[in-house]
């Protein structure tokens, strides 16, 4: 093969991906590319890939930012998650795709930023336009909050990754990291009032919550989803979706979901879980499921069907590959030389 041919083959099979959170990055394995994953970034809880969340994806390598900047690989596309990522790779020539994972308002609140939302939104739009980048969002709510609602690609889940649901532990489950900085976003007051004193296990990196720890690894996390009776997700509809990746994973594992009424929730009240803004009602529903394993299993089967229908790996692969191709086309119209 000629040198040009080798470069082209190399380019076609490689993506440079900034690590944001391991569960989301892991799903990129379905795209069929080699993944070079940038770890050790500022602000991350761990300095490398977090094996407590997911095993390293197959056909992937971990590298530092400096190694990524010096790499002679001709990447097919660079996948970033914020303006800092985009600035870090400003000297690289490849197409770049930015993924929006949070609402603008939620992010500013979590970071306690005093930057006006309009200013942050305008800054991102200007930079994306200059570098000829493309933006995709994981949900309509999050894309619209930044002014990028034309390309929405929800994350995916493979139900075959999870062992059959048992629900043999009369205990609820919630998986979330850094609750202390996200209490308003997650409606934590509602969570505590509804579920306080009940058998509910919280899993994740939460230094501010005594007795709470992350799963040991991916196998342990799947065991938790298999064994616990129901899953909890609450969120302010103005700041966060009515589900997150952990919610969808719980549904795929066959767990019923409890949460607040949210226009973006995939849960059908009374069928695949229960939704209420009344903490007393949520508490009643939680007790009902804690006392009735068979009911939980029945509702969990409906939740699993919803996950299969709405969050399939096939749909994600097709849509995200199209987003990458859009990034390639826009790269040719960039207004600045990199």
C-alpha positions as CSV (number, residue, x, y, z in Angstrom):
1,X,0.0,0.0,0.0
2,X,1.3,3.5,-0.8
3,X,2.1,6.0,1.9
4,X,-1.0,8.0,0.9
5,X,-3.1,4.8,1.0
6,X,-1.9,4.0,4.5
7,X,-2.6,7.5,5.7
8,X,-6.1,7.3,4.3
9,X,-6.8,3.9,5.9
10,X,-5.4,5.2,9.2
11,X,-7.7,8.3,9.0
12,X,-10.8,6.2,8.3
13,X,-10.4,4.1,11.3
14,X,-9.4,6.6,14.0
15,X,-11.2,9.1,16.2
16,X,-9.6,11.4,18.7
17,X,-12.0,11.5,21.7
18,X,-11.8,13.7,24.8
19,X,-13.0,11.8,27.8
20,X,-16.0,13.3,29.5
21,X,-17.6,10.4,31.3
22,X,-16.8,6.8,30.7
23,X,-20.3,5.5,30.1
24,X,-21.0,7.9,27.2
25,X,-17.5,7.5,25.6
26,X,-17.9,3.7,25.8
27,X,-20.9,3.6,23.5
28,X,-18.7,5.0,20.7
29,X,-17.3,1.5,20.3
30,X,-20.4,0.7,18.2
31,X,-19.2,3.1,15.5
32,X,-16.4,0.7,14.5
33,X,-13.5,3.2,14.8
34,X,-10.2,3.0,16.7
35,X,-10.6,5.4,19.6
36,X,-7.7,7.4,20.9
37,X,-9.1,8.7,24.2
38,X,-7.6,11.8,25.9
39,X,-7.4,11.3,29.7
40,X,-5.8,13.3,32.5
41,X,-7.7,16.4,31.8
42,X,-8.2,19.2,34.3
43,X,-11.3,19.1,36.4
44,X,-11.8,15.3,36.1
45,X,-12.2,13.3,39.2
46,X,-9.6,10.7,38.1
47,X,-6.4,11.2,36.2
48,X,-7.1,8.3,33.8
49,X,-9.9,6.1,32.6
50,X,-12.3,5.3,35.5
51,X,-12.6,1.5,35.6
52,X,-15.2,1.7,38.3
53,X,-17.5,3.1,35.6
54,X,-16.6,1.1,32.6
55,X,-13.8,-1.1,31.2
56,X,-11.7,0.5,28.6
57,X,-13.5,0.2,25.2
58,X,-12.2,-2.4,22.8
59,X,-10.0,-1.0,20.0
60,X,-9.1,2.0,22.1
61,X,-5.9,3.6,23.5
62,X,-5.5,6.1,26.3
63,X,-3.2,9.1,25.8
64,X,-2.5,12.5,27.4
65,X,-3.4,15.8,25.8
66,X,0.3,16.5,24.9
67,X,0.5,13.0,23.2
68,X,-2.7,13.8,21.3
69,X,-1.4,17.1,20.1
70,X,1.8,15.5,18.9
71,X,0.3,12.4,17.3
72,X,0.9,11.9,13.6
73,X,-2.4,10.0,13.2
74,X,-4.6,11.7,10.7
75,X,-7.9,11.4,12.7
76,X,-11.2,11.1,10.8
77,X,-12.8,13.4,13.4
78,X,-12.1,15.0,16.8
79,X,-14.9,14.6,19.4
80,X,-14.9,17.3,22.0
81,X,-17.3,18.1,24.8
82,X,-16.8,21.8,25.7
83,X,-15.1,25.0,24.5
84,X,-11.9,24.1,26.5
85,X,-11.6,20.9,24.5
86,X,-12.0,22.8,21.2
87,X,-9.3,25.3,22.2
88,X,-7.0,22.5,23.3
89,X,-7.0,21.1,19.7
90,X,-7.0,24.4,17.9
91,X,-3.7,23.6,16.2
92,X,-4.9,20.2,14.8
93,X,-6.3,20.3,11.3
94,X,-9.0,17.6,11.5
95,X,-12.8,18.1,11.6
96,X,-14.2,18.6,15.0
97,X,-17.5,17.6,16.5
98,X,-18.6,19.0,19.9
99,X,-21.2,17.0,22.0
100,X,-23.5,18.9,24.3
101,X,-24.2,16.9,27.5
102,X,-25.8,19.5,29.8
103,X,-28.1,22.5,29.6
104,X,-26.3,25.8,29.5
105,X,-28.2,27.0,32.6
106,X,-27.4,23.8,34.5
107,X,-23.8,23.9,33.7
108,X,-23.4,27.6,34.8
109,X,-25.2,26.8,38.0
110,X,-23.1,23.7,38.7
111,X,-19.9,25.7,38.1
112,X,-21.2,28.7,40.0
113,X,-20.3,30.8,37.0
114,X,-21.3,34.4,36.7
115,X,-21.0,34.5,33.0
116,X,-24.4,35.5,31.4
117,X,-25.9,32.6,29.5
118,X,-26.3,34.8,26.3
119,X,-22.6,35.6,26.4
120,X,-21.6,31.9,26.8
121,X,-24.0,30.9,24.1
122,X,-22.7,33.5,21.7
123,X,-19.1,32.6,22.4
124,X,-19.6,29.0,21.4
125,X,-21.5,29.9,18.3
126,X,-18.8,32.2,17.1
127,X,-16.1,29.7,17.7
128,X,-17.9,26.9,16.1
129,X,-18.5,29.1,13.0
130,X,-14.9,30.2,12.8
131,X,-13.4,26.7,13.0
132,X,-16.0,25.0,10.8
133,X,-17.1,22.7,13.6
134,X,-20.4,20.9,14.1
135,X,-22.4,20.5,17.3
136,X,-24.6,17.6,18.3
137,X,-26.6,17.3,21.5
138,X,-27.7,14.3,23.5
139,X,-31.3,15.7,23.9
140,X,-33.5,18.4,22.5
141,X,-33.6,20.2,25.8
142,X,-29.8,20.4,26.0
143,X,-29.3,21.3,22.4
144,X,-32.0,24.1,22.5
145,X,-30.5,25.6,25.7
146,X,-27.2,26.3,23.7
147,X,-29.0,27.2,20.5
148,X,-28.0,24.0,18.7
149,X,-31.1,22.0,18.2
150,X,-30.7,20.8,14.6
151,X,-28.8,17.6,15.4
152,X,-29.9,15.5,18.4
153,X,-28.5,12.1,19.0
154,X,-29.7,10.4,22.2
155,X,-27.3,7.9,23.8
156,X,-27.8,4.2,23.4
157,X,-27.9,1.1,25.5
158,X,-27.6,-2.6,24.6
159,X,-30.1,-4.7,26.7
160,X,-27.9,-7.8,26.1
161,X,-25.2,-6.2,28.2
162,X,-27.3,-6.8,31.4
163,X,-28.2,-10.0,33.2
164,X,-31.9,-10.9,33.7
165,X,-33.6,-8.7,36.3
166,X,-34.3,-10.2,39.7
167,X,-35.1,-7.3,42.0
168,X,-34.5,-9.6,45.0
169,X,-33.3,-6.8,47.2
170,X,-36.1,-4.7,48.6
171,X,-34.1,-1.5,48.1
172,X,-34.2,1.3,45.6
173,X,-31.1,2.5,43.7
174,X,-29.8,5.8,42.3
175,X,-26.5,6.3,40.5
176,X,-25.2,9.8,40.4
177,X,-21.9,11.6,40.9
178,X,-21.1,14.8,42.8
179,X,-24.6,15.4,44.1
180,X,-23.4,18.2,46.3
181,X,-22.8,20.5,43.3
182,X,-26.0,19.4,41.5
183,X,-28.7,19.4,44.2
184,X,-30.9,22.0,42.5
185,X,-30.5,20.4,39.1
186,X,-31.4,17.0,40.6
187,X,-34.3,18.2,42.8
188,X,-32.5,16.7,45.7
189,X,-34.9,18.2,48.3
190,X,-37.7,16.2,46.6
191,X,-35.5,13.1,46.5
192,X,-34.8,13.3,50.3
193,X,-38.3,14.1,51.3
194,X,-39.7,11.3,49.1
195,X,-37.2,8.6,49.9
196,X,-35.5,9.6,53.1
197,X,-35.6,6.8,55.7
198,X,-36.5,4.2,53.0
199,X,-34.2,1.5,51.8
200,X,-32.4,3.4,49.0
201,X,-28.8,3.0,47.9
202,X,-26.9,5.8,46.2
203,X,-23.9,4.8,44.1
204,X,-21.3,7.1,42.6
205,X,-18.4,9.4,43.4
206,X,-19.8,11.6,46.1
207,X,-17.2,12.8,48.6
208,X,-19.8,14.9,50.4
209,X,-22.2,12.1,51.1
210,X,-21.1,9.8,54.0
211,X,-21.2,6.1,53.3
212,X,-21.7,6.5,49.5
213,X,-19.2,5.0,47.1
214,X,-18.9,4.2,43.4
215,X,-19.4,0.6,42.1
216,X,-16.3,-1.6,42.2
217,X,-16.4,-2.0,38.4
218,X,-18.8,-2.5,35.5
219,X,-19.7,-6.1,36.5
220,X,-20.6,-4.9,40.0
221,X,-22.7,-2.1,38.6
222,X,-24.7,-4.5,36.5
223,X,-25.2,-6.7,39.5
224,X,-26.7,-3.7,41.4
225,X,-29.0,-3.0,38.5
226,X,-30.1,-6.7,38.4
227,X,-30.7,-7.0,42.2
228,X,-32.3,-3.7,43.3
229,X,-36.1,-3.3,43.2
230,X,-36.4,0.1,41.4
231,X,-34.4,3.0,40.1
232,X,-34.8,6.7,41.0
233,X,-34.3,9.8,38.8
234,X,-35.5,13.3,39.7
235,X,-34.5,16.5,37.8
236,X,-35.6,20.0,37.3
237,X,-37.3,20.1,33.9
238,X,-35.7,23.5,33.2
239,X,-32.1,22.3,33.9
240,X,-31.9,18.6,33.1
241,X,-33.6,15.8,31.2
242,X,-36.2,13.4,32.6
243,X,-33.6,10.7,32.3
244,X,-29.8,10.2,32.1
245,X,-27.6,7.3,31.0
246,X,-28.0,5.5,34.2
247,X,-31.8,5.7,34.0
248,X,-31.7,4.2,30.5
249,X,-29.3,1.5,31.7
250,X,-31.6,0.7,34.6
251,X,-34.6,0.4,32.2
252,X,-32.6,-1.8,29.9
253,X,-31.8,-4.0,32.9
254,X,-35.5,-4.4,33.6
255,X,-35.9,-2.0,36.5
256,X,-39.0,0.2,37.0
257,X,-38.3,3.9,37.4
258,X,-39.5,6.4,40.0
259,X,-39.2,10.1,39.4
260,X,-40.9,13.5,39.2
261,X,-43.3,14.5,36.4
262,X,-41.0,15.6,33.6
263,X,-42.1,16.3,29.9
264,X,-39.0,14.6,28.7
265,X,-39.3,11.4,30.8
266,X,-39.4,8.1,28.9
267,X,-41.4,6.6,31.8
268,X,-45.1,5.9,31.3
269,X,-46.7,6.5,34.6
270,X,-48.3,3.3,36.0
271,X,-46.8,1.2,33.3
272,X,-43.0,1.3,33.4
273,X,-42.7,3.2,36.7
274,X,-44.3,6.0,38.6
275,X,-44.0,9.8,38.3
276,X,-45.1,12.4,40.7
277,X,-44.1,15.9,42.0
278,X,-45.7,15.0,45.3
279,X,-43.1,13.5,47.7
280,X,-45.8,11.8,49.6
281,X,-47.1,10.0,46.5
282,X,-43.5,9.1,45.4
283,X,-43.0,7.6,48.9
284,X,-46.2,5.6,48.5
285,X,-45.2,4.3,45.1
286,X,-41.7,3.4,46.5
287,X,-43.3,1.4,49.4
288,X,-45.6,-0.4,46.9
289,X,-42.6,-1.6,44.9
290,X,-40.6,-2.5,47.9
291,X,-43.4,-4.7,49.1
292,X,-44.2,-6.2,45.7
293,X,-41.4,-7.8,43.7
294,X,-43.7,-9.2,41.1
295,X,-45.2,-5.7,40.3
296,X,-41.6,-4.3,40.0
297,X,-40.7,-7.1,37.6
298,X,-43.8,-6.5,35.5
299,X,-43.2,-2.7,35.3
300,X,-39.5,-3.3,34.6
301,X,-40.3,-5.4,31.6
302,X,-42.2,-2.5,30.1
303,X,-39.3,-0.2,31.0
304,X,-36.9,-2.5,29.1
305,X,-39.1,-2.5,26.0
306,X,-39.0,1.3,26.1
307,X,-35.3,1.3,26.3
308,X,-35.0,-1.0,23.4
309,X,-37.4,1.1,21.3
310,X,-36.0,4.6,22.1
311,X,-32.3,4.1,22.8
312,X,-31.1,1.4,20.4
313,X,-27.5,1.0,19.4
314,X,-28.5,0.8,15.8
315,X,-30.2,4.2,15.9
316,X,-27.3,5.8,17.7
317,X,-24.7,4.4,15.3
318,X,-26.6,5.6,12.2
319,X,-27.3,9.0,13.7
320,X,-23.8,9.7,15.2
321,X,-22.0,8.6,12.0
322,X,-24.1,11.1,10.1
323,X,-23.1,13.8,12.7
324,X,-19.5,13.0,12.0
325,X,-20.0,13.3,8.3
326,X,-21.7,16.7,8.8
327,X,-18.6,17.7,10.8
328,X,-16.4,16.7,7.8
329,X,-18.5,18.8,5.4
330,X,-18.4,21.8,7.7
331,X,-14.7,21.5,8.2
332,X,-14.2,22.5,4.5
333,X,-16.0,25.8,5.2
334,X,-14.0,26.9,8.2
335,X,-13.2,30.6,8.3
336,X,-9.8,30.4,9.9
337,X,-6.7,28.5,9.0
338,X,-5.6,26.0,11.7
